[in-house]
Amino acid sequence: MIAEVLERGRKAGVFRAGVDPVQLYISIAGLAYFYLSNRYTLSTIFDRDLMTPKSRVERLSHMTDPVLGYLVRD
């Protein structure tokens, strides 16, 4: 499914060519998993509840920036 989305984006001139869908998936999963699996520890360390709706929206926005920065053609 990711390969199909990447190919559609490439054909539309939005995504760059040569993106490995497996590597992209692993990167996205890593960005999300670390945050979620360490939410209690990170919340304690930074004295911030990382699971509030606002915090989750901020995290998603932050994760989207590097992923799109990698995918979108200049």
C-alpha positions as a Markdown table, in Angstrom:
| # | Residue | x | y | z |
|---|---|---|---|---|
| 1 | Met | 0.0 | 0.0 | 0.0 |
| 2 | Ile | 2.8 | 2.4 | 0.8 |
| 3 | Ala | 4.5 | 1.6 | -2.4 |
| 4 | Glu | 1.3 | 2.5 | -4.3 |
| 5 | Val | 1.0 | 5.8 | -2.5 |
| 6 | Leu | 4.6 | 6.6 | -3.2 |
| 7 | Glu | 4.2 | 5.8 | -6.8 |
| 8 | Arg | 1.1 | 8.0 | -7.2 |
| 9 | Gly | 2.9 | 10.8 | -5.5 |
| 10 | Arg | 5.9 | 10.4 | -7.8 |
| 11 | Lys | 3.7 | 10.3 | -10.9 |
| 12 | Ala | 2.0 | 13.5 | -9.7 |
| 13 | Gly | 5.4 | 15.2 | -9.3 |
| 14 | Val | 4.9 | 15.6 | -5.6 |
| 15 | Phe | 7.2 | 12.8 | -4.1 |
| 16 | Arg | 10.7 | 12.2 | -5.2 |
| 17 | Ala | 11.7 | 8.9 | -6.8 |
| 18 | Gly | 13.6 | 6.1 | -5.2 |
| 19 | Val | 12.0 | 6.0 | -1.8 |
| 20 | Asp | 12.1 | 2.5 | -0.3 |
| 21 | Pro | 8.6 | 1.9 | 1.2 |
| 22 | Val | 9.9 | -0.5 | 3.8 |
| 23 | Gln | 12.5 | 2.0 | 5.0 |
| 24 | Leu | 9.9 | 4.7 | 5.1 |
| 25 | Tyr | 7.5 | 2.5 | 7.1 |
| 26 | Ile | 10.3 | 1.7 | 9.6 |
| 27 | Ser | 11.1 | 5.4 | 10.0 |
| 28 | Ile | 7.5 | 6.4 | 10.6 |
| 29 | Ala | 7.0 | 3.5 | 13.0 |
| 30 | Gly | 10.2 | 4.4 | 14.9 |
| 31 | Leu | 9.1 | 8.0 | 15.3 |
| 32 | Ala | 5.7 | 6.9 | 16.7 |
| 33 | Tyr | 6.8 | 3.9 | 18.7 |
| 34 | Phe | 9.6 | 5.6 | 20.7 |
| 35 | Tyr | 7.2 | 8.4 | 21.8 |
| 36 | Leu | 4.4 | 6.0 | 22.8 |
| 37 | Ser | 6.6 | 3.3 | 24.4 |
| 38 | Asn | 8.4 | 5.9 | 26.5 |
| 39 | Arg | 5.5 | 8.2 | 27.2 |
| 40 | Tyr | 5.6 | 7.7 | 31.0 |
| 41 | Thr | 9.4 | 8.1 | 31.3 |
| 42 | Leu | 9.5 | 11.1 | 29.0 |
| 43 | Ser | 6.5 | 12.7 | 30.7 |
| 44 | Thr | 8.3 | 12.3 | 34.1 |
| 45 | Ile | 11.7 | 13.6 | 32.8 |
| 46 | Phe | 10.2 | 16.6 | 31.0 |
| 47 | Asp | 7.4 | 17.2 | 33.5 |
| 48 | Arg | 4.9 | 17.3 | 30.7 |
| 49 | Asp | 1.9 | 14.9 | 30.0 |
| 50 | Leu | 2.7 | 13.7 | 26.6 |
| 51 | Met | -0.7 | 12.0 | 26.1 |
| 52 | Thr | -2.9 | 15.1 | 26.3 |
| 53 | Pro | -4.8 | 15.8 | 23.1 |
| 54 | Lys | -2.6 | 18.9 | 22.5 |
| 55 | Ser | 0.6 | 17.0 | 23.1 |
| 56 | Arg | -0.4 | 14.2 | 20.7 |
| 57 | Val | -1.4 | 16.8 | 18.0 |
| 58 | Glu | 2.0 | 18.5 | 18.5 |
| 59 | Arg | 3.8 | 15.2 | 18.1 |
| 60 | Leu | 2.0 | 14.2 | 15.0 |
| 61 | Ser | 2.8 | 17.6 | 13.5 |
| 62 | His | 6.4 | 17.3 | 14.4 |
| 63 | Met | 6.6 | 13.7 | 13.0 |
| 64 | Thr | 5.0 | 14.9 | 9.7 |
| 65 | Asp | 7.6 | 17.6 | 9.0 |
| 66 | Pro | 10.7 | 15.3 | 8.7 |
| 67 | Val | 8.7 | 12.6 | 6.8 |
| 68 | Leu | 7.3 | 15.1 | 4.2 |
| 69 | Gly | 10.7 | 16.8 | 4.1 |
| 70 | Tyr | 12.2 | 13.5 | 3.0 |
| 71 | Leu | 9.4 | 12.7 | 0.5 |
| 72 | Val | 8.5 | 16.0 | -1.2 |
| 73 | Arg | 10.4 | 17.0 | -4.2 |
| 74 | Asp | 12.2 | 20.3 | -4.2 |
